[in-house]
Amino acid sequence: MNRNGGFTLLELILVMVIIGVLAGMVTFSVAGRGTEAREVRVKADLSVYQKAVEAYALEHNDQYPKSLDDLVSKDKSYVVQLKKDPWGNAYIFRYPGKTNKYDLYSRGVDGQDGTPDDLSVWDE
């Protein structure tokens, strides 16, 4: 501070630079979390659908549903409503599955089947 009670231009510039550096650090640490959050939501949705599919099979003599739409019926609903994945695509259910008793997955960011970004209920 100078004698007149105000800040010098150098002090103001220094504070602005420090604020800019801190803002850059926060932005850098938060960037990329959107994709991670979407993947966490997909895993949570798939877990709910998996439990609903298994409950359906238990109540129907080990017969799995033909589609996820069977989980929302007038007689008994296993889920309140079917959601789309965070990228706006429907979740995929296929019985019998290619590698497990059934397939339940999201096509991921690109919306294409069989690509590395697919997220399955069977992923660890």
One Martini backbone bead per residue (centre of mass of N, CA, C, O) as a GRO file, in nm:
protein
  124
    1MET     BB    1   0.098   0.035   0.019
    2ASN     BB    2   0.047   0.355   0.004
    3ARG     BB    3   0.013   0.674   0.139
    4ASN     BB    4  -0.300   0.711   0.021
    5GLY     BB    5  -0.447   0.410   0.070
    6GLY     BB    6  -0.366   0.249  -0.182
    7PHE     BB    7  -0.310   0.059  -0.457
    8THR     BB    8  -0.100  -0.065  -0.665
    9LEU     BB    9  -0.064  -0.187  -0.974
   10LEU     BB   10   0.117  -0.424  -0.893
   11GLU     BB   11  -0.066  -0.544  -0.674
   12LEU     BB   12  -0.315  -0.595  -0.855
   13ILE     BB   13  -0.175  -0.782  -1.057
   14LEU     BB   14  -0.085  -0.996  -0.856
   15VAL     BB   15  -0.369  -1.077  -0.759
   16MET     BB   16  -0.477  -1.156  -1.042
   17VAL     BB   17  -0.272  -1.382  -1.091
   18ILE     BB   18  -0.342  -1.557  -0.849
   19ILE     BB   19  -0.640  -1.599  -0.926
   20GLY     BB   20  -0.580  -1.727  -1.202
   21VAL     BB   21  -0.423  -1.973  -1.098
   22LEU     BB   22  -0.645  -2.087  -0.916
   23ALA     BB   23  -0.859  -2.119  -1.138
   24GLY     BB   24  -0.691  -2.314  -1.312
   25MET     BB   25  -0.667  -2.540  -1.101
   26VAL     BB   26  -0.968  -2.595  -1.068
   27THR     BB   27  -1.035  -2.654  -1.363
   28PHE     BB   28  -0.837  -2.890  -1.397
   29SER     BB   29  -0.960  -3.074  -1.162
   30VAL     BB   30  -1.262  -3.080  -1.296
   31ALA     BB   31  -1.183  -3.178  -1.548
   32GLY     BB   32  -1.345  -3.485  -1.655
   33ARG     BB   33  -1.587  -3.547  -1.448
   34GLY     BB   34  -1.829  -3.592  -1.636
   35THR     BB   35  -1.758  -3.874  -1.741
   36GLU     BB   36  -1.739  -4.010  -1.467
   37ALA     BB   37  -2.032  -3.950  -1.378
   38ARG     BB   38  -2.172  -4.104  -1.609
   39GLU     BB   39  -2.053  -4.384  -1.540
   40VAL     BB   40  -2.175  -4.403  -1.257
   41ARG     BB   41  -2.470  -4.389  -1.349
   42VAL     BB   42  -2.468  -4.640  -1.525
   43LYS     BB   43  -2.393  -4.841  -1.301
   44ALA     BB   44  -2.643  -4.785  -1.130
   45ASP     BB   45  -2.859  -4.853  -1.338
   46LEU     BB   46  -2.762  -5.145  -1.396
   47SER     BB   47  -2.805  -5.246  -1.108
   48VAL     BB   48  -3.109  -5.205  -1.101
   49TYR     BB   49  -3.176  -5.380  -1.351
   50GLN     BB   50  -3.052  -5.642  -1.247
   51LYS     BB   51  -3.237  -5.675  -1.001
   52ALA     BB   52  -3.500  -5.676  -1.166
   53VAL     BB   53  -3.438  -5.921  -1.344
   54GLU     BB   54  -3.400  -6.123  -1.110
   55ALA     BB   55  -3.683  -6.085  -0.988
   56TYR     BB   56  -3.837  -6.171  -1.234
   57ALA     BB   57  -3.718  -6.460  -1.251
   58LEU     BB   58  -3.814  -6.558  -0.971
   59GLU     BB   59  -4.134  -6.502  -1.048
   60HIS     BB   60  -4.082  -6.676  -1.349
   61ASN     BB   61  -3.928  -6.947  -1.345
   62ASP     BB   62  -3.646  -6.849  -1.477
   63GLN     BB   63  -3.765  -6.621  -1.659
   64TYR     BB   64  -3.669  -6.392  -1.868
   65PRO     BB   65  -3.695  -6.116  -2.010
   66LYS     BB   66  -3.726  -5.984  -2.332
   67SER     BB   67  -3.734  -5.695  -2.196
   68LEU     BB   68  -3.733  -5.403  -2.018
   69ASP     BB   69  -4.042  -5.354  -2.051
   70ASP     BB   70  -4.127  -5.595  -1.856
   71LEU     BB   71  -4.059  -5.426  -1.585
   72VAL     BB   72  -4.310  -5.244  -1.698
   73SER     BB   73  -4.616  -5.313  -1.563
   74LYS     BB   74  -4.943  -5.343  -1.464
   75ASP     BB   75  -4.912  -5.565  -1.251
   76LYS     BB   76  -4.576  -5.546  -1.221
   77SER     BB   77  -4.319  -5.345  -1.099
   78TYR     BB   78  -3.955  -5.321  -1.095
   79VAL     BB   79  -3.979  -5.039  -1.225
   80VAL     BB   80  -4.090  -4.727  -1.281
   81GLN     BB   81  -3.871  -4.650  -1.510
   82LEU     BB   82  -3.715  -4.599  -1.809
   83LYS     BB   83  -3.397  -4.513  -1.884
   84LYS     BB   84  -3.155  -4.326  -2.010
   85ASP     BB   85  -2.866  -4.258  -2.086
   86PRO     BB   86  -2.652  -3.983  -2.072
   87TRP     BB   87  -2.659  -3.998  -2.414
   88GLY     BB   88  -2.972  -4.094  -2.500
   89ASN     BB   89  -2.971  -4.403  -2.470
   90ALA     BB   90  -3.066  -4.711  -2.463
   91TYR     BB   91  -3.075  -4.980  -2.293
   92ILE     BB   92  -2.939  -5.309  -2.316
   93PHE     BB   93  -3.128  -5.615  -2.371
   94ARG     BB   94  -3.021  -5.970  -2.375
   95TYR     BB   95  -3.202  -6.280  -2.440
   96PRO     BB   96  -2.960  -6.432  -2.473
   97GLY     BB   97  -2.640  -6.408  -2.421
   98LYS     BB   98  -2.312  -6.418  -2.532
   99THR     BB   99  -2.153  -6.459  -2.227
  100ASN     BB  100  -2.421  -6.467  -2.071
  101LYS     BB  101  -2.739  -6.505  -1.979
  102TYR     BB  102  -2.714  -6.185  -2.010
  103ASP     BB  103  -2.747  -5.862  -2.153
  104LEU     BB  104  -2.628  -5.545  -1.995
  105TYR     BB  105  -2.610  -5.220  -2.155
  106SER     BB  106  -2.408  -4.955  -2.274
  107ARG     BB  107  -2.288  -4.781  -2.559
  108GLY     BB  108  -2.209  -4.506  -2.489
  109VAL     BB  109  -2.090  -4.230  -2.639
  110ASP     BB  110  -2.118  -4.346  -2.951
  111GLY     BB  111  -2.367  -4.565  -2.978
  112GLN     BB  112  -2.200  -4.834  -3.021
  113ASP     BB  113  -2.152  -5.153  -3.079
  114GLY     BB  114  -1.854  -5.306  -2.965
  115THR     BB  115  -1.707  -5.090  -2.801
  116PRO     BB  116  -1.490  -4.977  -2.552
  117ASP     BB  117  -1.730  -4.779  -2.421
  118ASP     BB  118  -1.881  -4.996  -2.312
  119LEU     BB  119  -2.129  -5.065  -2.049
  120SER     BB  120  -2.147  -5.327  -1.819
  121VAL     BB  121  -2.272  -5.531  -1.571
  122TRP     BB  122  -1.999  -5.722  -1.597
  123ASP     BB  123  -1.820  -5.517  -1.511
  124GLU     BB  124  -1.544  -5.435  -1.283
   0.00000   0.00000   0.00000
